C-alpha cells in the first residue's frame, strides 16, 4: 500500500492517508474546512468517546447489535466497546483532525468518532481495518440508535460538566480556602478602607479579604449552578427529537450510565425538541462562568492595587517575587499573576458574548447549527478559569503577606478618622476639621488636641481605629 488508500462513503471514493484510523467522511471534512487549524478540544473528543461507550454498552444490553441489519458477534461488540473507551481515555486524539469551524451540528466530528472507533474495533477484533467492507460499520454499529443531532450536544454537556466538576470547582475551592485563611490571619491588622479610590474609615485587613473569600465561595456556588444547567442530555432524540430508529429506553439508560461513570447527575432531556433545537443550557451555563470571571477579575485587580509600590504605592500586601518585571528597569517586580488572571477573565467575558449570540441565532426549527464554536468557547472558558484560578491560589494567595507597618502608618494620617467625631462635633464642624488637617498637614488627632475639642482620654477612645471597624 502506498501513501494513500481508498475509502468509500455514500458519495463515492475518497483518497485517505494510508495509516490513519479515520475514513471517507472525516477526510471530506478535513478538505472542506481548512479554516482555523484548530481541532476539537480534547475534552470534547473524550466526551464523544464516553457517549459512544455508553451507547454501545446500552445497545449491547438491549440486544440491538444482534438485531442489526448486519449482526455483530459478542467478541466484536466487546471490541467496539473497548475502542470507544480508548477514545474516552484520550488515546486517539491525534486521529481527530476536523476543524472546529465545520458543519454546525458537529456531524463531521461525530462521523470522525464513528470511523475511528469502527476501524480500531475491527483491529481489536482481529479483522483487517483497511478492508473496503467494514464488518464493524461506522453508521450501522458505532452510531446505532444515534444521530449527530443528539450525540454532539450530549457530548458538549458531558465535556463541560466534567470539566467544571474536576477542574473549575476544585480551583475555586482553593481560592476560597486560601482567602479565608488570610482573612482569619489578618483580623488584627487595621488599615484604611477606600471608596471611590479615596480614603474612607478604618477597616480590618481581614475584613477586606473576607469579602474576596465570600466572592470565591459564591463563585463555587455559581459553578455548581453552571454544572446543573448541563445535566439534561439530548441523547435519545436522534434526528429531530422524535427518537426515530432508537429503543424507547435508550436515552434514559445512556444518561444513567453516564451519570454512574462521571458522578454527575445526568438525566435524559425532559423534552428532546427543546434540547436539540436550542442550546439555552450552554448559554445559562456560560452566564454563570461570566459572573465567576468578573469576580476573579475584581479580586485580582484589588490585590494588584493593594500590592502597588513598594515605595510609591499602597504596598499594604506583599506579593511573591516570581520574575523580573522589566527589560530596562533593574529590580522591578510586577504583579504578573494578577494580570494573567485578569486577561483570562477578560477572554471568558468575551466568550460569553459569542455564546449568547450563537444561542440566540443558531437554533432554527429542530436543530441548532452553531454548536462546535459554542463548545470550543465554553470549554476554553472553563479551562482558563480553572487553570488561572489554580495558579493564582497557590502562587499568590497562599504566599502573599500583609504589611502591617504600612497599614498602620496610613491609618493615623487619614482624614477619614474625623468620621468618628461626628456624634460629638456635628457633620459641618467635622468637615471643617478635615479640611484644616489637609491644608496644614496635621493629623485629626493633633488638631483636636491643639483646639481642646476633647480630652486626651476621650480622643484615645473616639479615635481608636479598632472601634471604627464594627457597629456602635
Residue pairs with C-beta under 8 A, 6 or more apart in sequence:
1 18
1 130
2 18
3 17
3 18
4 15
4 16
4 17
4 18
5 15
5 16
5 17
5 18
5 130
6 13
6 14
6 15
6 16
6 132
7 13
7 14
7 16
7 23
7 24
7 27
8 14
8 24
8 132
9 23
9 24
9 25
9 28
11 24
11 28
13 24
14 23
14 24
14 27
14 28
15 27
16 22
16 23
16 24
16 27
20 95
21 92
21 95
21 115
21 116
21 119
21 120
21 129
22 95
22 96
22 97
22 112
22 115
22 116
22 119
23 115
23 118
23 119
23 138
24 115
25 108
25 111
25 112
25 115
25 138
26 97
26 98
26 108
26 111
26 112
26 115
26 116
28 108
29 98
29 99
29 102
29 103
29 108
29 109
29 111
29 112
30 97
30 98
30 99
32 102
32 108
33 98
33 99
33 101
33 102
33 108
34 99
35 99
35 100
35 101
36 99
36 100
36 101
37 99
38 99
38 100
38 376
39 45
39 96
39 97
39 98
39 99
39 100
40 96
40 98
40 100
40 109
40 372
40 375
40 376
41 159
41 375
41 376
41 379
41 380
41 383
42 90
42 93
43 159
43 160
43 162
43 163
43 379
43 383
44 109
44 155
44 156
44 159
44 375
44 376
44 379
45 87
45 90
45 92
45 93
45 96
45 113
46 87
46 88
46 89
46 90
46 93
46 159
47 88
47 155
47 156
47 158
47 159
47 162
48 87
48 109
48 110
48 113
48 151
48 152
48 155
49 84
49 85
49 86
49 87
49 88
49 89
49 92
49 113
49 117
50 84
50 88
50 155
50 158
50 258
50 261
50 262
51 151
51 154
51 155
51 158
51 235
51 254
51 258
52 84
52 87
52 88
52 113
52 114
52 117
52 142
52 151
53 81
53 84
53 85
53 87
53 88
54 254
54 257
54 258
54 261
55 84
55 144
55 145
55 146
55 151
55 235
55 250
55 254
56 77
56 80
56 81
56 84
56 142
56 144
57 81
57 257
58 247
58 250
58 253
58 254
58 257
59 65
59 144
59 145
59 247
59 250
60 77
60 81
61 253
62 247
62 249
62 250
62 253
64 144
64 145
64 247
65 71
65 72
65 77
65 80
65 141
65 144
66 72
68 140
68 141
68 144
69 140
70 135
70 137
70 140
70 141
72 80
72 135
72 136
72 141
75 125
76 121
76 125
76 135
76 136
79 121
79 122
79 124
79 125
79 136
80 117
80 118
80 121
80 136
80 141
80 142
82 121
82 124
83 116
83 117
83 118
83 120
83 121
83 124
84 117
84 142
86 92
86 120
87 113
87 116
87 117
87 120
92 116
92 120
95 112
95 116
96 109
96 112
96 113
96 116
97 112
98 108
98 109
98 112
100 372
100 373
100 376
101 372
101 373
102 108
102 109
102 372
103 369
103 372
104 362
104 368
104 369
104 370
104 371
104 372
105 148
105 149
105 152
105 367
105 368
105 369
105 371
106 148
106 151
106 152
106 153
106 155
106 371
106 372
106 375
107 148
107 152
109 152
109 372
110 143
110 146
110 148
110 151
110 152
111 138
111 148
113 142
114 138
114 139
114 142
114 143
115 138
117 138
117 142
118 134
118 136
118 137
118 138
118 141
118 142
119 129
120 129
121 136
121 141
121 142
122 128
122 129
122 131
122 134
122 135
122 136
123 129
125 135
125 136
127 135
127 136
136 142
143 151
145 238
145 245
145 246
145 247
145 250
146 235
146 238
146 246
147 237
147 238
147 239
149 234
149 237
149 238
149 239
149 240
149 276
149 366
149 367
150 234
150 235
150 236
150 237
150 238
150 241
150 251
150 272
150 275
150 276
151 235
152 371
152 372
153 234
153 275
153 276
153 279
153 368
153 371
154 233
154 234
154 235
156 282
156 371
156 374
156 375
156 378
157 230
157 231
157 232
157 233
157 234
157 266
157 281
157 282
158 230
158 233
158 258
158 262
158 264
158 266
159 375
159 379
160 230
160 282
160 285
160 375
160 378
160 379
160 382
161 227
161 230
161 231
161 262
161 264
161 266
162 262
162 264
163 379
163 382
163 383
163 386
164 223
164 226
164 227
164 230
164 382
165 227
165 262
165 263
165 264
167 382
167 383
167 386
167 387
168 223
168 292
168 382
168 385
168 386
168 389
169 220
169 223
169 224
169 227
170 386
170 390
171 385
171 386
171 387
171 389
171 390
171 393
172 216
172 219
172 220
172 223
172 292
172 389
173 220
174 389
174 390
174 393
174 394
174 397
175 216
175 219
175 296
175 299
175 389
175 392
175 393
175 397
176 213
176 216
176 217
176 219
176 220
177 393
178 393
178 394
178 397
178 398
179 209
179 210
179 212
179 213
179 216
179 299
179 397
180 210
180 213
182 206
182 209
182 213
182 397
182 400
182 402
183 206
183 207
183 209
183 210
183 212
183 213
184 206
185 206
185 402
186 204
186 205
186 206
186 209
186 402
187 204
187 205
187 206
187 207
188 204
188 206
189 204
189 205
189 206
189 402
189 404
189 407
190 202
190 203
190 204
190 205
190 407
190 408
190 411
190 465
190 466
190 469
191 202
191 203
191 204
191 205
191 208
191 316
191 407
191 408
191 410
191 411
192 199
192 200
192 201
192 202
192 203
192 407
192 410
192 411
192 414
192 416
193 200
193 201
193 202
193 203
193 208
193 416
194 200
199 414
199 415
199 416
200 416
201 416
201 417
201 419
201 420
201 468
202 411
202 414
202 416
202 417
202 465
202 466
202 468
202 469
203 469
204 469
205 316
205 402
205 407
207 469
212 299
212 302
212 303
215 295
215 298
215 299
216 295
216 299
218 295
219 291
219 292
219 295
219 296
222 288
222 289
222 291
222 292
223 288
223 289
223 292
225 288
226 284
226 285
226 286
226 288
226 289
226 292
227 264
227 285
229 281
229 284
229 285
229 288
230 281
230 282
230 285
231 264
231 265
231 266
231 267
232 266
232 267
232 268
232 269
232 270
232 275
232 281
233 251
233 254
233 255
233 258
233 266
233 267
233 268
233 269
233 275
234 269
234 272
234 275
234 276
235 250
235 251
235 254
235 255
235 268
236 243
236 246
236 250
236 251
236 252
236 254
236 255
236 268
236 269
236 272
237 243
237 251
237 269
237 272
237 273
237 275
237 276
238 244
238 245
238 246
239 245
239 366
240 273
240 276
240 366
240 367
241 271
241 272
241 273
241 275
241 276
241 277
241 366
242 272
243 250
243 251
243 272
251 268
251 269
251 272
252 267
252 268
254 268
255 266
255 267
255 268
256 266
256 267
258 264
258 266
259 265
259 266
259 267
269 275
273 366
274 280
275 281
276 366
276 367
276 368
277 363
277 364
277 365
277 366
277 367
277 368
278 359
278 363
278 368
279 358
279 359
279 362
279 363
279 368
279 370
279 371
279 374
280 359
282 355
282 359
282 374
282 375
282 378
283 355
283 356
283 359
285 378
286 351
286 352
286 355
286 356
286 377
286 378
286 381
287 352
287 356
289 348
289 352
289 378
289 381
289 382
289 385
290 348
290 349
290 352
292 348
292 385
293 344
293 345
293 346
293 348
293 349
293 352
293 381
293 385
294 345
294 349
296 341
296 344
296 345
296 385
296 388
296 389
296 392
297 341
297 342
297 345
297 346
297 349
300 337
300 338
300 339
300 341
300 342
300 345
300 392
301 338
301 342
303 317
303 319
303 335
303 338
303 396
303 400
304 335
304 338
304 339
304 342
305 314
306 314
306 315
306 316
306 317
307 313
307 314
307 315
307 316
307 317
307 318
307 319
307 335
307 338
307 400
308 314
308 315
309 315
310 318
314 406
314 410
315 403
315 406
316 402
316 403
316 406
316 407
316 410
317 400
317 401
317 402
317 403
318 400
318 401
318 402
318 403
319 335
319 337
319 338
319 396
319 399
319 400
320 395
320 396
320 399
320 400
321 333
322 333
322 336
322 337
322 395
323 333
323 336
324 332
324 333
325 332
325 333
325 334
325 336
326 332
326 334
337 391
337 392
337 395
337 396
338 392
338 396
340 388
340 391
340 392
341 388
341 389
341 391
341 392
344 384
344 385
344 387
344 388
345 385
345 388
347 380
347 381
347 384
348 381
348 384
348 385
351 377
351 378
351 380
351 381
352 381
354 373
354 374
354 377
355 374
355 377
355 378
358 370
358 373
358 374
359 374
361 370
362 368
362 369
362 370
362 371
362 374
363 369
411 417
411 465
412 443
412 445
413 443
415 434
415 437
415 438
415 444
416 434
417 443
417 444
417 445
417 463
417 465
417 468
418 430
418 431
418 433
418 434
418 437
418 444
419 430
419 468
420 462
420 463
420 467
420 468
421 430
421 433
421 444
421 448
421 453
421 454
421 462
421 463
422 430
424 453
424 454
424 458
424 462
425 433
425 453
433 444
433 447
433 448
433 453
434 444
436 442
436 447
437 443
437 444
437 446
437 447
440 447
442 450
444 463
445 459
445 463
447 453
448 454
448 459
448 463
449 456
449 459
454 462
461 467
